[in-house]
Amino acid sequence: MFITLHKRVLNLRNALVTAHGNTTERHVIEISVSEGQFCGWGEAAPLPGFGLESFEEAEVALERWVQDPEQLPVSPTALSGAATALESLEFAKTGASLPSASIAVQALVAAVAVGDVETQVIEAIESGYPAVKLKVAATNTDSDIERIRVAAAVTRGRTLLRLDANGGWSSKEALDVLSAVSGDDIELVEEPTPDLTDWRKIVTDTGVEVGADEHLNSPLETERILELGAAQTFVLKPSVLGGPKSTRRLASLAKEHNVRVLISSFLDGPIALRAARDLALEVAPHEIHGLGTAALFVEEFPEDVRPISGRISRP
């Protein structure tokens, strides 16, 4: 087996402002694994602030794997990229092809200024997105309330509105913000606080359902979420969960507990987006997934991962 690594930088059109900080570019390691005429592809791209390995650590881990292919990397994004490439290679060997299909995806809005939020949400609706996810908890609660109200006024009756706090609110802040807006306008809030024991009260007091994301990186935390019934949705990022097989296991576990599953991008490049699209089609083909991120980049992504009328398609 022959492994090659290729580094590239992808640039965001606008800085993405979240509770973890600002992101303006993505440093990506593209992975190819070949045996004879067959080749598989993967991608590793850690993101600062999300509790993962650094880009340098991922690169070192992958370079060690190149030297000893029998020993998979153990760091999260390096392992996910390697596992994706290996599964891609095994599928290529079968000579099979997947049927043409498409899935619905959401638009991502992280603008800080209220006017920009309104403009971007309107643009998303006019582009045909069936859901919009608004990043919150990066400024202050007054700003969040105003931004959510503006987004809700635009989306109401037209498309779904989701929120993502990335664990940036305290319990009081989450309750203050979500109680100040109409819970009927919000389909979901991801990771409202860093303490998952807050989440049941948030759901009960505000009527807004909770999605788990970053907490799913830890098997112990995942177990606690299920024991406490803390989340109604699992937002699964294959790029940090160990690749396709690990993501499938988590999806199956979620469904056993009547927890909805969404597949989400980690601001991925085209290779990881393509793999995530195929997983979404496999495990939850009728959901609206967090895979509409190609439009956020300056670089033009391949057509099969670019959203068209709120969907991405497998040719």
N, C-alpha and C positions, 0 to 999 in steps of 0.2 A: 504494500500500500504506500502511495506517495502523497505526501501532504504539502501543500503550499499555503503561504500566508501573504496577504496583500493589504497594506494600510491605505486608507483614504479618509478624507475629511469632507463631511457634508455640512452645508451652511444653511441655517434657518433664515427665512425671509425677515422675521421679526424675533426679538428676544422672547423666549418663553419664560414667563415669570410665575414661579410656584413657591410653595412654602419651603422648598428645598433650596431655592436660589434661582438665579437667572441662567438660562442656557441659550447660547448663540450658535453653537456648532456641535456636531457629533463626530467623534473620532472612532472609526470603525476598522475592525480587522476582518477582512473577508477570507474565508477558509475554503479551499478546495481539496477534496480527497479523491484520489483516482486509483483504479485497479484496471489495468489494461485499457479497454476502450470506454470503460464506465467511469462516471464522475458524479460526485455529490458536493453540495454547497452548504455552507453555514456562515454565520456572522457573529462576532462578539463586539459589544460596544458598551462598556460600563458607563454609568452616568453619575457624576459627583453628587453626593448628598443623599443617595438612596441606600447607603449601608452596604454597598458591594465592594468588590476589589477595585483598585485603581486601573486605569488603562495600562500602565506599565506592568502591573502585576498580572493582568490578563495576558499581555503580550509574552511575558516570561513563561507563564504557565503553558501557553500554546506552543512556544518554541521548545519547551521540554517535551511536549507531546510529539512534536515533529521528530525529535530524536528517539523517542521511545513510544511508538503508537499503541503499545499494549497498555499503557498507563494513561487513562483519561485525566484531563485536568480536574481539579477539585473545586477551584474558585467558580462562583456562580455563572458569570457571563461566558467565561472561557469554556466551561463544561457545556453550557447550553449551545454555544456555537459548534463545538465539536460533535455533540450528540446529534444536532440537526444535520450536519454534513454527513455523518455516518448513516443516518436513516435515509437521507437522500440518495446516497450511494447504493444502499441495499435495494431501494425501490427501482433505481435505474437498472440494476442487474436483472430485475424481473421482466423488463421489457414492456411492462404494463403502462397504461396512461389513465389519468383521472378524467372523469367526464367534465364537460363544460358546465360551469355553474357560477352563480354570483351571490354575494351576501351584502346586506345593508351595513353601512358604517356611519359613525357619528362624526361631526365636525368638532374640532377642539378650539376653544376661545380662551385666551389667557390675557387679553388686554386689560390694563389697569384703569385707563380713563373710561368714564361712563359712556362718553360719546363713541369711543372706539368699540366698546362692547356692543352697543346698539348696532353700529355699522356692520361689525363682523357677524353678528347673529342674523341680521337681515340678509347678508350675503350668503350665509350658509343655507338659510331657508330657500332663497331664490335659486341656489345651486342644487336643490333637491335633497338635502340631507334630512333623514327622518328623525335625527336627534342631534342635540348640541350639548357638549360638555363644557362647562364654565369652570375654570380654575379659580379657587377662592383661598382665603387664609394667608395670602401673601402680603397684605397691606394692613388694614384694621377693620374692625367689625362694622363700623359705620359705612365704610367704602363697600364692604362685601354686601351689606343689606341693599345699598343703592344699586350696585351692579346686578345683583340677583333680581331685584324688582324690575329693572329695565329689561333684562333678558327675558323674564317671565312675561312681561307685557307684550313682547314681540313674539315669543313662541306660543303663547296661550292659544290653544285650539288649532295650531298649525304644525307643531313638531314637539318632540319630547325635550325637556330640559333636565340635564344631569349636572351635578356639582362634584368637584374633586378638591378636597381640602389637603390631601397629602399629609394628614396627621398634624396640621398646623394650628388647629384651634384647641383651646382648653375646653373642658366640659362646659363651663359657663358660657364661653364664647359661642360654642356650637349651639347651645340651647337659645342664647340671646338672638343669634342670627336667624336660625331656622324658625323660631317662634315669631319673628318679626315679618316673615314672608309667608305666603300661603303654601302650606304643605301640598295642596292639590296641584300646585304648579310644578312641583319638583318630583321627578320620578325616582331619583336615587342620589345619595351623597356618598362618595367614596372616602374612606379613611377620615372621618370627621375629627377624631382626636387620636393621640398616640396610645391612649389607654383603652383597650378594647372592652374593658368592663363598663365603660361609659355608654356603649353603643345601644344597649337595650333600652335604657332610659331615654336616649335621644329619639329612638323609634317611637316609644310609647308616648312621650310628651309632645312630639312635633308631627307625628304621622309620616315622616320621611324615612323611607327604607335606607339601609346602610349597605354599602359594598365594601368588602375586604380586598385589599390589594397588597401593599407592602408587607403586611403581617403574614401573608401566605408564603413568604420566603423562608419561614421557620416552621418545620413540622410540628413543634410543640405549640406554637401560637395558633397554627391551623386547628390543632386538636382542641384548644381552649375555645376558639371561636365556635366550633361545632357543639361543644359541650354546653356553652352558655347561650347558644342560639343568638349570637351577637350580630350576625350578618345574614341578610337575605339573598345576597349576590356575591359570588366569587368573581373577581376581575383577574383573569389569569394572563400573565405575561410570559410566554414561552421563552423569551430571551433571557430570563433570569431564573427560571424555575427548573433548569436542567434539560430543556429541550422538549421534543414532542412526547416521548414516553412518559416523562414526569408530569407533563401538563395533562395528558390523558388520565393519568391516575388521580390527579386532583379533581378533574372534571367529574370522573366517576364517583369519587368520594362525595363531592358536592351534591350530585344528583341523588345519591343514597339518602341524603339528609334534606331533600327537597329545597336545596339552595340553587338558585339560578346561576348559570355560567355565562360569562362574557369573555371573549378573547381580546387582548389589548396589545397595542404596540408599545415599545419602550423607546419611542422616537427612533425607530429602526430604519436601517437602510433597506434597499429592495429585496435582498436575499431573505432576511428575517421576516419582512412583511409578507413575502410570498408564502413562506412556511406557516406563518400565523394565519394567513387567509385560509390555507388548506385545512388547518386544524379547526378553525371556526366552522368551516363547511362540514367537517366531520362530527364535531361534538355539539354544535348548537346552530344549525343552519337557518333558523327562523328568528334569531335574535339580532339586535343592532349592536355591532361590535366596535371596539375602539381602534379601528384600523384605517381611519381616514387621514393619516398623518403625512402621506406623501406630498400633499398640497402645501405643507408648511415649509418645504425646502426650496432653496434657490435652484438646485440641480433638478433636472427633469427626470423623474423616475419612469421605469418602463410602464407601458400602458396597462399591463395586467394588475398593477398595484395602485394605479391612479384612480381616485374616486370619480365616477361619472354618474351624475344624478343620484348621488348618495349611495352608490354601490361600487364594489370592486369585483372584477370578474376573472375567473379562471378560463382561459381560452380552450 
